[in-house]
Amino acid sequence: MNSAEEPITDLLDRLAAVVPDYPSPGISFKDLTPVFADAAGLKRIVDEVIAPFAGEYDVIAGLEARGFVLAAAGAYAAGTGMVTLRKKGKLPREVHAEEYLLEYGTATLELHQDDIAPGSRVLILDDVLATGGTVGAAVRLIERAGGVVAGVGVILELDGLGGRSRLAPHRVHTLQRV
Ligand code: AMP
């Protein structure tokens, strides 16, 4: 089959790696790095995760670190800029900070206070949506910085962890539920 015709869920089943008990016992880690490493895989996931939001955003925000891959590629393809939402202590200038709960632990996400032009429509991209804690922090940061969340695009959505409902009423587009 021509790879462009392969259903995206088949492509993800074929290329994504599942690592049991990583980074801690009981967690089934979904590793998308083999999808990023595949020429057709990277293009398909980036094109398909941004497609439903065409014309609805001014800039793409990526969540450290795997979200950076998607956001940079998506922004380049769409002709927009890209904003980095980073883990605590990585950004050099004045930041907004939001703490959140992870599926495994707690963390803080930061955004430069002036990285988003007031009123900009921001598309948020990340690799995996689990509890929605990380993207929820990203939503709060973008709104505190004066942006408007245009939507959330994620490659894999883990069922049963409440991520999608935690992000309501924001539009969430995922390529596969697992
Ligand atoms: P959450 O805040 O619970 O939605 O977790 C989402 C963030 O943690 C994303 O940045 C993911 O990359 C990462 N993550 C959480 N759970 C998993 C998992 N089971 N496999 C891969 N990444 C995960």
Backbone and ligand atoms as CSV (ligand in chain L), in Angstrom:
chain,resi,resn,atom,element,x,y,z
A,1,MET,N,N,0.859,-1.213,0.000
A,1,MET,CA,C,0.000,0.000,0.000
A,1,MET,C,C,0.884,1.249,0.000
A,2,ASN,N,N,0.517,2.193,-0.844
A,2,ASN,CA,C,1.183,3.495,-0.821
A,2,ASN,C,C,0.993,4.100,0.578
A,3,SER,N,N,2.100,4.599,1.184
A,3,SER,CA,C,1.979,5.054,2.574
A,3,SER,C,C,0.981,6.199,2.735
A,4,ALA,N,N,0.770,6.989,1.661
A,4,ALA,CA,C,-0.183,8.097,1.763
A,4,ALA,C,C,-1.619,7.594,1.873
A,5,GLU,N,N,-1.861,6.335,1.493
A,5,GLU,CA,C,-3.214,5.779,1.570
A,5,GLU,C,C,-3.440,5.005,2.858
A,6,GLU,N,N,-2.386,4.727,3.581
A,6,GLU,CA,C,-2.516,3.930,4.806
A,6,GLU,C,C,-3.302,4.730,5.845
A,7,PRO,N,N,-4.359,4.165,6.413
A,7,PRO,CA,C,-5.070,4.911,7.464
A,7,PRO,C,C,-4.107,5.344,8.569
A,8,ILE,N,N,-4.334,6.541,9.089
A,8,ILE,CA,C,-3.389,7.079,10.068
A,8,ILE,C,C,-3.301,6.192,11.309
A,9,THR,N,N,-4.405,5.542,11.661
A,9,THR,CA,C,-4.359,4.661,12.839
A,9,THR,C,C,-3.477,3.439,12.562
A,10,ASP,N,N,-3.491,2.929,11.309
A,10,ASP,CA,C,-2.622,1.797,10.965
A,10,ASP,C,C,-1.157,2.243,11.004
A,11,LEU,N,N,-0.908,3.460,10.477
A,11,LEU,CA,C,0.463,3.986,10.489
A,11,LEU,C,C,0.970,4.094,11.932
A,12,LEU,N,N,0.109,4.587,12.818
A,12,LEU,CA,C,0.527,4.747,14.218
A,12,LEU,C,C,0.705,3.382,14.887
A,13,ASP,N,N,-0.187,2.439,14.590
A,13,ASP,CA,C,-0.030,1.085,15.154
A,13,ASP,C,C,1.288,0.459,14.696
A,14,ARG,N,N,1.638,0.736,13.444
A,14,ARG,CA,C,2.843,0.135,12.861
A,14,ARG,C,C,4.113,0.772,13.413
A,15,LEU,N,N,4.094,2.101,13.625
A,15,LEU,CA,C,5.347,2.794,13.947
A,15,LEU,C,C,5.519,3.168,15.429
A,16,ALA,N,N,4.442,3.464,16.136
A,16,ALA,CA,C,4.594,3.906,17.533
A,16,ALA,C,C,5.009,2.716,18.397
A,17,ALA,N,N,5.882,2.973,19.369
A,17,ALA,CA,C,6.330,1.912,20.277
A,17,ALA,C,C,5.600,2.054,21.611
A,18,VAL,N,N,5.246,0.932,22.215
A,18,VAL,CA,C,4.609,0.942,23.525
A,18,VAL,C,C,5.582,0.293,24.502
A,19,VAL,N,N,5.944,1.062,25.551
A,19,VAL,CA,C,6.956,0.576,26.500
A,19,VAL,C,C,6.294,0.359,27.852
A,20,PRO,N,N,6.122,-0.908,28.265
A,20,PRO,CA,C,5.457,-1.167,29.546
A,20,PRO,C,C,6.308,-0.704,30.733
A,21,ASP,N,N,5.640,-0.241,31.776
A,21,ASP,CA,C,6.295,0.108,33.050
A,21,ASP,C,C,7.392,1.159,32.891
A,22,TYR,N,N,7.168,2.131,31.998
A,22,TYR,CA,C,8.103,3.252,31.839
A,22,TYR,C,C,7.291,4.544,31.881
A,23,PRO,N,N,7.743,5.555,32.656
A,23,PRO,CA,C,8.960,5.637,33.483
A,23,PRO,C,C,8.783,5.054,34.878
A,24,SER,N,N,7.582,4.529,35.186
A,24,SER,CA,C,7.400,3.893,36.489
A,24,SER,C,C,6.422,2.735,36.325
A,25,PRO,N,N,6.399,1.788,37.279
A,25,PRO,CA,C,5.546,0.606,37.162
A,25,PRO,C,C,4.081,0.987,36.936
A,26,GLY,N,N,3.436,0.296,36.012
A,26,GLY,CA,C,2.017,0.526,35.743
A,26,GLY,C,C,1.759,1.501,34.614
A,27,ILE,N,N,2.773,2.284,34.215
A,27,ILE,CA,C,2.590,3.224,33.106
A,27,ILE,C,C,2.934,2.525,31.790
A,28,SER,N,N,2.032,2.613,30.833
A,28,SER,CA,C,2.281,2.086,29.493
A,28,SER,C,C,2.676,3.275,28.624
A,29,PHE,N,N,3.973,3.454,28.383
A,29,PHE,CA,C,4.477,4.653,27.737
A,29,PHE,C,C,4.352,4.543,26.223
A,30,LYS,N,N,3.702,5.532,25.625
A,30,LYS,CA,C,3.530,5.560,24.170
A,30,LYS,C,C,4.648,6.408,23.582
A,31,ASP,N,N,5.565,5.746,22.886
A,31,ASP,CA,C,6.766,6.405,22.355
A,31,ASP,C,C,6.582,6.683,20.860
A,32,LEU,N,N,6.437,7.976,20.538
A,32,LEU,CA,C,6.215,8.359,19.136
A,32,LEU,C,C,7.507,8.668,18.393
A,33,THR,N,N,8.662,8.506,19.036
A,33,THR,CA,C,9.904,8.875,18.341
A,33,THR,C,C,10.120,8.069,17.057
A,34,PRO,N,N,9.672,6.781,16.972
A,34,PRO,CA,C,9.831,6.094,15.670
A,34,PRO,C,C,8.936,6.697,14.576
A,35,VAL,N,N,7.823,7.313,14.973
A,35,VAL,CA,C,6.968,7.989,13.982
A,35,VAL,C,C,7.672,9.251,13.503
A,36,PHE,N,N,8.278,9.998,14.422
A,36,PHE,CA,C,9.043,11.199,14.051
A,36,PHE,C,C,10.204,10.820,13.108
A,37,ALA,N,N,10.779,9.650,13.333
A,37,ALA,CA,C,11.973,9.243,12.567
A,37,ALA,C,C,11.635,8.764,11.163
A,38,ASP,N,N,10.372,8.525,10.898
A,38,ASP,CA,C,9.936,8.015,9.597
A,38,ASP,C,C,9.473,9.184,8.711
A,39,ALA,N,N,10.017,9.291,7.498
A,39,ALA,CA,C,9.732,10.457,6.646
A,39,ALA,C,C,8.227,10.611,6.403
A,40,ALA,N,N,7.572,9.545,5.971
A,40,ALA,CA,C,6.129,9.631,5.703
A,40,ALA,C,C,5.354,9.799,7.005
A,41,GLY,N,N,5.812,9.138,8.051
A,41,GLY,CA,C,5.120,9.204,9.347
A,41,GLY,C,C,5.090,10.615,9.899
A,42,LEU,N,N,6.236,11.294,9.882
A,42,LEU,CA,C,6.288,12.657,10.422
A,42,LEU,C,C,5.373,13.585,9.617
A,43,LYS,N,N,5.442,13.470,8.295
A,43,LYS,CA,C,4.628,14.357,7.460
A,43,LYS,C,C,3.137,14.095,7.681
A,44,ARG,N,N,2.750,12.811,7.726
A,44,ARG,CA,C,1.333,12.488,7.897
A,44,ARG,C,C,0.794,13.009,9.230
A,45,ILE,N,N,1.512,12.753,10.334
A,45,ILE,CA,C,0.955,13.159,11.637
A,45,ILE,C,C,0.889,14.678,11.755
A,46,VAL,N,N,1.907,15.370,11.237
A,46,VAL,CA,C,1.887,16.842,11.343
A,46,VAL,C,C,0.760,17.411,10.485
A,47,ASP,N,N,0.683,16.964,9.226
A,47,ASP,CA,C,-0.365,17.484,8.341
A,47,ASP,C,C,-1.753,17.196,8.919
A,48,GLU,N,N,-1.948,15.986,9.432
A,48,GLU,CA,C,-3.295,15.597,9.866
A,48,GLU,C,C,-3.677,16.169,11.230
A,49,VAL,N,N,-2.693,16.468,12.055
A,49,VAL,CA,C,-3.066,17.036,13.362
A,49,VAL,C,C,-3.443,18.516,13.241
A,50,ILE,N,N,-2.848,19.220,12.272
A,50,ILE,CA,C,-3.191,20.652,12.133
A,50,ILE,C,C,-4.364,20.895,11.179
A,51,ALA,N,N,-4.662,19.929,10.301
A,51,ALA,CA,C,-5.623,20.158,9.210
A,51,ALA,C,C,-6.977,20.723,9.662
A,52,PRO,N,N,-7.615,20.188,10.711
A,52,PRO,CA,C,-8.957,20.682,11.052
A,52,PRO,C,C,-8.985,22.134,11.526
A,53,PHE,N,N,-7.808,22.668,11.859
A,53,PHE,CA,C,-7.756,24.023,12.420
A,53,PHE,C,C,-7.331,25.067,11.374
A,54,ALA,N,N,-7.261,24.660,10.123
A,54,ALA,CA,C,-6.755,25.564,9.068
A,54,ALA,C,C,-7.494,26.896,9.082
A,55,GLY,N,N,-6.731,27.981,9.099
A,55,GLY,CA,C,-7.319,29.323,9.064
A,55,GLY,C,C,-7.826,29.819,10.411
A,56,GLU,N,N,-7.710,28.977,11.453
A,56,GLU,CA,C,-8.284,29.339,12.758
A,56,GLU,C,C,-7.235,29.743,13.794
A,57,TYR,N,N,-5.954,29.781,13.398
A,57,TYR,CA,C,-4.916,30.113,14.385
A,57,TYR,C,C,-3.844,31.003,13.748
A,58,ASP,N,N,-3.158,31.764,14.610
A,58,ASP,CA,C,-2.102,32.678,14.161
A,58,ASP,C,C,-0.710,32.162,14.497
A,59,VAL,N,N,-0.646,31.281,15.505
A,59,VAL,CA,C,0.646,30.787,15.980
A,59,VAL,C,C,0.413,29.399,16.589
A,60,ILE,N,N,1.470,28.564,16.581
A,60,ILE,CA,C,1.355,27.225,17.170
A,60,ILE,C,C,2.252,27.148,18.397
A,61,ALA,N,N,1.707,26.634,19.500
A,61,ALA,CA,C,2.467,26.448,20.733
A,61,ALA,C,C,2.784,24.970,20.904
A,62,GLY,N,N,4.054,24.676,21.205
A,62,GLY,CA,C,4.487,23.302,21.441
A,62,GLY,C,C,4.864,23.100,22.885
A,63,LEU,N,N,4.503,21.923,23.427
A,63,LEU,CA,C,4.829,21.597,24.809
A,63,LEU,C,C,6.121,20.789,24.848
A,64,GLU,N,N,7.056,21.225,25.708
A,64,GLU,CA,C,8.346,20.530,25.833
A,64,GLU,C,C,8.125,19.080,26.226
A,65,ALA,N,N,8.809,18.144,25.623
A,65,ALA,CA,C,9.742,18.358,24.528
A,65,ALA,C,C,9.192,17.812,23.216
A,66,ARG,N,N,8.403,16.752,23.291
A,66,ARG,CA,C,7.963,16.131,22.032
A,66,ARG,C,C,6.989,17.020,21.274
A,67,GLY,N,N,6.278,17.902,22.012
A,67,GLY,CA,C,5.390,18.837,21.333
A,67,GLY,C,C,6.147,19.829,20.464
A,68,PHE,N,N,7.433,20.062,20.779
A,68,PHE,CA,C,8.235,20.984,19.963
A,68,PHE,C,C,8.384,20.463,18.534
A,69,VAL,N,N,8.541,19.145,18.401
A,69,VAL,CA,C,8.726,18.539,17.081
A,69,VAL,C,C,7.497,18.827,16.223
A,70,LEU,N,N,6.333,18.587,16.806
A,70,LEU,CA,C,5.073,18.766,16.076
A,70,LEU,C,C,4.812,20.239,15.792
A,71,ALA,N,N,5.036,21.076,16.795
A,71,ALA,CA,C,4.702,22.493,16.654
A,71,ALA,C,C,5.630,23.181,15.659
A,72,ALA,N,N,6.908,22.849,15.699
A,72,ALA,CA,C,7.840,23.484,14.759
A,72,ALA,C,C,7.523,23.062,13.330
A,73,ALA,N,N,7.292,21.769,13.132
A,73,ALA,CA,C,6.968,21.279,11.787
A,73,ALA,C,C,5.628,21.844,11.322
A,74,GLY,N,N,4.660,21.879,12.203
A,74,GLY,CA,C,3.332,22.394,11.849
A,74,GLY,C,C,3.377,23.877,11.515
A,75,ALA,N,N,4.128,24.625,12.299
A,75,ALA,CA,C,4.234,26.067,12.064
A,75,ALA,C,C,4.935,26.333,10.729
A,76,TYR,N,N,5.968,25.561,10.444
A,76,TYR,CA,C,6.687,25.715,9.169
A,76,TYR,C,C,5.745,25.412,8.004
A,77,ALA,N,N,4.978,24.336,8.137
A,77,ALA,CA,C,4.048,23.935,7.065
A,77,ALA,C,C,2.940,24.973,6.880
A,78,ALA,N,N,2.470,25.535,7.996
A,78,ALA,CA,C,1.337,26.464,7.928
A,78,ALA,C,C,1.775,27.904,7.680
A,79,GLY,N,N,3.072,28.155,7.820
A,79,GLY,CA,C,3.563,29.523,7.635
A,79,GLY,C,C,3.264,30.425,8.806
A,80,THR,N,N,3.243,29.856,10.006
A,80,THR,CA,C,3.034,30.657,11.219
A,80,THR,C,C,4.315,30.633,12.054
A,81,GLY,N,N,4.303,31.390,13.148
A,81,GLY,CA,C,5.371,31.287,14.129
A,81,GLY,C,C,5.089,30.146,15.098
A,82,MET,N,N,6.079,29.872,15.969
A,82,MET,CA,C,5.961,28.798,16.942
A,82,MET,C,C,6.422,29.295,18.304
A,83,VAL,N,N,5.655,28.948,19.333
A,83,VAL,CA,C,5.947,29.379,20.701
A,83,VAL,C,C,6.285,28.150,21.539
A,84,THR,N,N,7.295,28.274,22.421
A,84,THR,CA,C,7.674,27.140,23.253
A,84,THR,C,C,7.131,27.299,24.673
A,85,LEU,N,N,6.419,26.280,25.117
A,85,LEU,CA,C,5.977,26.179,26.509
A,85,LEU,C,C,6.943,25.207,27.171
A,86,ARG,N,N,7.700,25.715,28.178
A,86,ARG,CA,C,8.832,24.933,28.650
A,86,ARG,C,C,8.709,24.540,30.107
A,87,LYS,N,N,9.472,23.518,30.476
A,87,LYS,CA,C,9.531,23.099,31.874
A,87,LYS,C,C,10.244,24.180,32.685
A,88,LYS,N,N,9.979,24.146,33.974
A,88,LYS,CA,C,10.460,25.178,34.892
A,88,LYS,C,C,11.957,25.461,34.745
A,89,GLY,N,N,12.288,26.765,34.697
A,89,GLY,CA,C,13.685,27.174,34.756
A,89,GLY,C,C,14.435,27.200,33.433
A,90,LYS,N,N,13.765,26.942,32.329
A,90,LYS,CA,C,14.459,26.873,31.038
A,90,LYS,C,C,14.399,28.180,30.250
A,91,LEU,N,N,13.393,28.999,30.512
A,91,LEU,CA,C,13.232,30.230,29.721
A,91,LEU,C,C,13.951,31.378,30.416
A,92,PRO,N,N,14.716,32.197,29.674
A,92,PRO,CA,C,15.609,33.172,30.296
A,92,PRO,C,C,14.971,34.485,30.716
A,93,ARG,N,N,13.788,34.818,30.186
A,93,ARG,CA,C,13.208,36.122,30.503
A,93,ARG,C,C,12.011,35.966,31.440
A,94,GLU,N,N,11.232,37.036,31.632
A,94,GLU,CA,C,10.089,36.998,32.554
A,94,GLU,C,C,9.057,36.001,32.058
A,95,VAL,N,N,8.588,35.127,32.974
A,95,VAL,CA,C,7.647,34.076,32.569
A,95,VAL,C,C,6.360,34.136,33.383
A,96,HIS,N,N,5.303,33.542,32.808
A,96,HIS,CA,C,4.157,33.087,33.581
A,96,HIS,C,C,4.432,31.616,33.887
A,97,ALA,N,N,4.006,31.146,35.069
A,97,ALA,CA,C,4.243,29.743,35.450
A,97,ALA,C,C,2.942,29.124,35.940
A,98,GLU,N,N,2.723,27.865,35.589
A,98,GLU,CA,C,1.543,27.121,36.041
A,98,GLU,C,C,1.984,25.723,36.476
A,99,GLU,N,N,1.572,25.336,37.685
A,99,GLU,CA,C,1.865,23.992,38.169
A,99,GLU,C,C,0.730,23.060,37.773
A,100,TYR,N,N,1.026,21.797,37.556
A,100,TYR,CA,C,-0.003,20.832,37.156
A,100,TYR,C,C,0.381,19.434,37.606
A,101,LEU,N,N,-0.639,18.568,37.619
A,101,LEU,CA,C,-0.421,17.163,37.965
A,101,LEU,C,C,-0.203,16.363,36.693
A,102,LEU,N,N,0.780,15.473,36.696
A,102,LEU,CA,C,1.024,14.561,35.585
A,102,LEU,C,C,0.396,13.211,35.904
A,103,GLU,N,N,0.334,12.339,34.871
A,103,GLU,CA,C,-0.059,10.952,35.117
A,103,GLU,C,C,0.932,10.333,36.104
A,104,TYR,N,N,2.177,10.825,36.062
A,104,TYR,CA,C,3.198,10.316,36.976
A,104,TYR,C,C,3.987,11.488,37.578
A,105,GLY,N,N,3.420,12.185,38.580
A,105,GLY,CA,C,4.144,13.247,39.291
A,105,GLY,C,C,3.547,14.631,39.082
A,106,THR,N,N,4.285,15.654,39.511
A,106,THR,CA,C,3.843,17.039,39.296
A,106,THR,C,C,4.953,17.799,38.562
A,107,ALA,N,N,4.565,18.902,37.952
A,107,ALA,CA,C,5.551,19.686,37.198
A,107,ALA,C,C,5.038,21.109,37.032
A,108,THR,N,N,5.925,21.966,36.546
A,108,THR,CA,C,5.557,23.356,36.264
A,108,THR,C,C,5.916,23.674,34.821
A,109,LEU,N,N,4.976,24.337,34.157
A,109,LEU,CA,C,5.180,24.749,32.771
A,109,LEU,C,C,5.293,26.268,32.749
A,110,GLU,N,N,6.162,26.789,31.889
A,110,GLU,CA,C,6.367,28.243,31.824
A,110,GLU,C,C,6.278,28.754,30.383
A,111,LEU,N,N,5.929,30.036,30.288
A,111,LEU,CA,C,5.815,30.714,28.989
A,111,LEU,C,C,6.339,32.140,29.163
A,112,HIS,N,N,7.171,32.583,28.257
A,112,HIS,CA,C,7.603,33.976,28.301
A,112,HIS,C,C,6.377,34.889,28.266
A,113,GLN,N,N,6.388,35.910,29.085
A,113,GLN,CA,C,5.228,36.794,29.185
A,113,GLN,C,C,4.912,37.513,27.876
A,114,ASP,N,N,5.945,37.733,27.040
A,114,ASP,CA,C,5.717,38.517,25.815
A,114,ASP,C,C,5.828,37.686,24.537
A,115,ASP,N,N,5.743,36.365,24.645
A,115,ASP,CA,C,5.879,35.534,23.439
A,115,ASP,C,C,4.610,35.478,22.594
A,116,ILE,N,N,3.497,35.900,23.163
A,116,ILE,CA,C,2.236,35.822,22.426
A,116,ILE,C,C,1.662,37.233,22.282
A,117,ALA,N,N,1.425,37.627,21.039
A,117,ALA,CA,C,0.833,38.959,20.802
A,117,ALA,C,C,-0.600,38.961,21.337
A,118,PRO,N,N,-1.013,40.060,21.984
A,118,PRO,CA,C,-2.367,40.106,22.563
A,118,PRO,C,C,-3.429,39.771,21.515
A,119,GLY,N,N,-4.329,38.875,21.884
A,119,GLY,CA,C,-5.423,38.491,20.991
A,119,GLY,C,C,-5.062,37.430,19.965
A,120,SER,N,N,-3.799,36.976,19.944
A,120,SER,CA,C,-3.406,35.932,18.986
A,120,SER,C,C,-4.171,34.655,19.248
A,121,ARG,N,N,-4.542,33.980,18.152
A,121,ARG,CA,C,-5.207,32.681,18.266
A,121,ARG,C,C,-4.115,31.601,18.248
A,122,VAL,N,N,-4.101,30.779,19.283
A,122,VAL,CA,C,-2.988,29.850,19.486
A,122,VAL,C,C,-3.471,28.402,19.397
A,123,LEU,N,N,-2.847,27.633,18.509
A,123,LEU,CA,C,-3.096,26.194,18.424
A,123,LEU,C,C,-2.050,25.479,19.272
A,124,ILE,N,N,-2.486,24.650,20.217
A,124,ILE,CA,C,-1.571,23.923,21.107
A,124,ILE,C,C,-1.364,22.508,20.555
A,125,LEU,N,N,-0.100,22.080,20.440
A,125,LEU,CA,C,0.188,20.716,19.974
A,125,LEU,C,C,1.051,19.967,20.978
A,126,ASP,N,N,0.705,18.680,21.166
A,126,ASP,CA,C,1.546,17.787,21.971
A,126,ASP,C,C,1.406,16.374,21.431
A,127,ASP,N,N,2.236,15.457,21.942
A,127,ASP,CA,C,2.218,14.093,21.392
A,127,ASP,C,C,1.107,13.232,21.989
A,128,VAL,N,N,0.985,13.255,23.328
A,128,VAL,CA,C,0.055,12.343,24.003
A,128,VAL,C,C,-0.808,13.130,24.980
A,129,LEU,N,N,-2.132,12.911,24.923
A,129,LEU,CA,C,-3.044,13.490,25.911
A,129,LEU,C,C,-3.396,12.390,26.896
A,130,ALA,N,N,-3.028,12.581,28.155
A,130,ALA,CA,C,-3.347,11.591,29.190
A,130,ALA,C,C,-4.428,12.204,30.085
A,131,THR,N,N,-4.053,12.769,31.239
A,131,THR,CA,C,-5.054,13.369,32.128
A,131,THR,C,C,-5.482,14.765,31.674
A,132,GLY,N,N,-4.712,15.361,30.782
A,132,GLY,CA,C,-5.003,16.729,30.346
A,132,GLY,C,C,-4.386,17.781,31.246
A,133,GLY,N,N,-3.634,17.351,32.253
A,133,GLY,CA,C,-3.021,18.315,33.169
A,133,GLY,C,C,-2.031,19.231,32.476
A,134,THR,N,N,-1.217,18.662,31.596
A,134,THR,CA,C,-0.191,19.464,30.922
A,134,THR,C,C,-0.828,20.467,29.968
A,135,VAL,N,N,-1.744,19.987,29.139
A,135,VAL,CA,C,-2.382,20.909,28.195
A,135,VAL,C,C,-3.229,21.931,28.950
A,136,GLY,N,N,-3.832,21.513,30.060
A,136,GLY,CA,C,-4.602,22.462,30.874
A,136,GLY,C,C,-3.730,23.607,31.363
A,137,ALA,N,N,-2.505,23.289,31.784
A,137,ALA,CA,C,-1.571,24.336,32.216
A,137,ALA,C,C,-1.203,25.230,31.036
A,138,ALA,N,N,-1.048,24.614,29.860
A,138,ALA,CA,C,-0.726,25.397,28.656
A,138,ALA,C,C,-1.860,26.369,28.329
A,139,VAL,N,N,-3.096,25.909,28.450
A,139,VAL,CA,C,-4.259,26.770,28.194
A,139,VAL,C,C,-4.232,27.975,29.143
A,140,ARG,N,N,-3.994,27.718,30.430
A,140,ARG,CA,C,-3.972,28.825,31.408
A,140,ARG,C,C,-2.841,29.806,31.102
A,141,LEU,N,N,-1.676,29.285,30.727
A,141,LEU,CA,C,-0.541,30.160,30.419
A,141,LEU,C,C,-0.830,31.044,29.214
A,142,ILE,N,N,-1.395,30.442,28.178
A,142,ILE,CA,C,-1.680,31.204,26.949
A,142,ILE,C,C,-2.700,32.293,27.243
A,143,GLU,N,N,-3.715,31.961,28.047
A,143,GLU,CA,C,-4.734,32.966,28.370
A,143,GLU,C,C,-4.141,34.060,29.255
A,144,ARG,N,N,-3.278,33.691,30.207
A,144,ARG,CA,C,-2.629,34.703,31.053
A,144,ARG,C,C,-1.749,35.633,30.223
A,145,ALA,N,N,-1.162,35.099,29.156
A,145,ALA,CA,C,-0.282,35.904,28.294
A,145,ALA,C,C,-1.068,36.746,27.289
A,146,GLY,N,N,-2.394,36.614,27.291
A,146,GLY,CA,C,-3.213,37.447,26.400
A,146,GLY,C,C,-3.635,36.778,25.112
A,147,GLY,N,N,-3.321,35.471,24.967
A,147,GLY,CA,C,-3.714,34.748,23.765
A,147,GLY,C,C,-5.102,34.131,23.901
A,148,VAL,N,N,-5.598,33.642,22.769
A,148,VAL,CA,C,-6.895,32.953,22.720
A,148,VAL,C,C,-6.618,31.547,22.208
A,149,VAL,N,N,-7.031,30.533,22.954
A,149,VAL,CA,C,-6.767,29.147,22.536
A,149,VAL,C,C,-7.696,28.778,21.383
A,150,ALA,N,N,-7.080,28.469,20.229
A,150,ALA,CA,C,-7.862,28.124,19.035
A,150,ALA,C,C,-8.238,26.656,19.028
A,151,GLY,N,N,-7.462,25.844,19.731
A,151,GLY,CA,C,-7.741,24.414,19.778
A,151,GLY,C,C,-6.519,23.657,20.257
A,152,VAL,N,N,-6.717,22.340,20.406
A,152,VAL,CA,C,-5.662,21.466,20.902
A,152,VAL,C,C,-5.550,20.282,19.936
A,153,GLY,N,N,-4.340,20.034,19.440
A,153,GLY,CA,C,-4.104,18.892,18.564
A,153,GLY,C,C,-3.102,17.957,19.201
A,154,VAL,N,N,-3.447,16.661,19.248
A,154,VAL,CA,C,-2.613,15.665,19.910
A,154,VAL,C,C,-2.616,14.405,19.048
A,155,ILE,N,N,-1.501,13.695,19.008
A,155,ILE,CA,C,-1.435,12.488,18.169
A,155,ILE,C,C,-2.214,11.336,18.826
A,156,LEU,N,N,-1.876,11.006,20.067
A,156,LEU,CA,C,-2.549,9.901,20.762
A,156,LEU,C,C,-3.304,10.410,21.977
A,157,GLU,N,N,-4.533,9.926,22.140
A,157,GLU,CA,C,-5.357,10.267,23.310
A,157,GLU,C,C,-5.562,8.987,24.117
A,158,LEU,N,N,-5.158,9.010,25.369
A,158,LEU,CA,C,-5.342,7.837,26.220
A,158,LEU,C,C,-6.756,7.858,26.787
A,159,ASP,N,N,-7.512,6.823,26.464
A,159,ASP,CA,C,-8.903,6.749,26.919
A,159,ASP,C,C,-8.982,6.521,28.421
A,160,GLY,N,N,-10.023,7.060,29.022
A,160,GLY,CA,C,-10.319,6.733,30.417
A,160,GLY,C,C,-9.591,7.577,31.436
A,161,LEU,N,N,-8.815,8.581,31.002
A,161,LEU,CA,C,-8.087,9.423,31.962
A,161,LEU,C,C,-8.699,10.815,32.080
A,162,GLY,N,N,-9.743,11.087,31.317
A,162,GLY,CA,C,-10.489,12.342,31.478
A,162,GLY,C,C,-9.870,13.563,30.841
A,163,GLY,N,N,-8.858,13.377,30.011
A,163,GLY,CA,C,-8.166,14.529,29.433
A,163,GLY,C,C,-9.078,15.423,28.606
A,164,ARG,N,N,-9.852,14.808,27.733
A,164,ARG,CA,C,-10.702,15.589,26.837
A,164,ARG,C,C,-11.728,16.402,27.627
A,165,SER,N,N,-12.361,15.793,28.635
A,165,SER,CA,C,-13.386,16.542,29.378
A,165,SER,C,C,-12.751,17.629,30.244
A,166,ARG,N,N,-11.511,17.382,30.713
A,166,ARG,CA,C,-10.827,18.414,31.500
A,166,ARG,C,C,-10.538,19.658,30.661
A,167,LEU,N,N,-10.421,19.490,29.370
A,167,LEU,CA,C,-10.076,20.622,28.494
A,167,LEU,C,C,-11.298,21.329,27.916
A,168,ALA,N,N,-12.489,20.787,28.152
A,168,ALA,CA,C,-13.710,21.431,27.635
A,168,ALA,C,C,-13.778,22.852,28.160
A,169,PRO,N,N,-14.284,23.799,27.354
A,169,PRO,CA,C,-14.939,23.643,26.055
A,169,PRO,C,C,-13.995,23.745,24.857
A,170,HIS,N,N,-12.696,23.629,25.089
A,170,HIS,CA,C,-11.778,23.769,23.955
A,170,HIS,C,C,-11.891,22.571,23.017
A,171,ARG,N,N,-11.734,22.859,21.732
A,171,ARG,CA,C,-11.807,21.819,20.716
A,171,ARG,C,C,-10.528,20.984,20.768
A,172,VAL,N,N,-10.680,19.668,20.862
A,172,VAL,CA,C,-9.539,18.758,20.933
A,172,VAL,C,C,-9.609,17.794,19.756
A,173,HIS,N,N,-8.536,17.778,18.958
A,173,HIS,CA,C,-8.466,16.865,17.804
A,173,HIS,C,C,-7.332,15.884,18.036
A,174,THR,N,N,-7.643,14.590,18.025
A,174,THR,CA,C,-6.605,13.575,18.202
A,174,THR,C,C,-6.645,12.621,17.011
A,175,LEU,N,N,-5.491,12.041,16.682
A,175,LEU,CA,C,-5.434,11.151,15.517
A,175,LEU,C,C,-5.808,9.720,15.876
A,176,GLN,N,N,-5.591,9.334,17.138
A,176,GLN,CA,C,-5.953,7.974,17.551
A,176,GLN,C,C,-6.224,7.933,19.047
A,177,ARG,N,N,-7.269,7.205,19.425
A,177,ARG,CA,C,-7.548,6.965,20.853
A,177,ARG,C,C,-7.050,5.578,21.189
A,178,VAL,N,N,-6.324,5.478,22.280
A,178,VAL,CA,C,-5.748,4.160,22.646
A,178,VAL,C,C,-6.051,3.842,24.114
L,1,AMP,P1,P,-1.125,14.632,30.987
L,1,AMP,O1,O,-0.726,15.942,31.548
L,1,AMP,O2,O,-1.510,13.631,32.038
L,1,AMP,O3,O,-2.173,14.740,29.907
L,1,AMP,O4,O,0.173,14.014,30.329
L,1,AMP,C1,C,0.571,14.427,29.081
L,1,AMP,C2,C,2.049,14.650,28.996
L,1,AMP,O5,O,2.805,13.602,29.594
L,1,AMP,C3,C,2.445,14.694,27.563
L,1,AMP,O6,O,3.437,15.686,27.413
L,1,AMP,C4,C,2.970,13.313,27.269
L,1,AMP,O7,O,4.097,13.401,26.463
L,1,AMP,C5,C,3.307,12.727,28.618
L,1,AMP,N1,N,2.667,11.420,28.881
L,1,AMP,C6,C,1.752,11.159,29.846
L,1,AMP,N2,N,1.394,9.880,29.849
L,1,AMP,C7,C,2.063,9.315,28.834
L,1,AMP,C8,C,2.125,7.987,28.304
L,1,AMP,N3,N,1.405,6.997,28.833
L,1,AMP,N4,N,2.932,7.767,27.259
L,1,AMP,C9,C,3.653,8.772,26.719
L,1,AMP,N5,N,3.658,10.027,27.169
L,1,AMP,C10,C,2.881,10.304,28.223
